[in-house]
Amino acid sequence: MDYLNVKSILGSIVYSAIGVVIFLVAYKLLERFLPFNVDKELAEDQNTAVGLVVGSVMIGLAIIIAAAIH
């Protein structure tokens, strides 16, 4: 393996870790600011609307993170 491949792999790992941390922080903020318990609504009540909101937020974040990395 040459130096460029190792550098690319390490960069991918670092950016992936940063992305995961941002997703976790965003989910915790979402739980904090929504007026209901997100985990209860998703797991116990199987609320599809809450699932769509959480999924939409995550997709929006993914687009922003991908644009920032590129």
ABEGO torsion letter per residue (X at the ends): XBAAAAAAAAAAAAAAAAAAAAAAAAAAAAAAABABBAAAAAAAAGBAAAAAAAAAAAAAAAAAAAAAAX
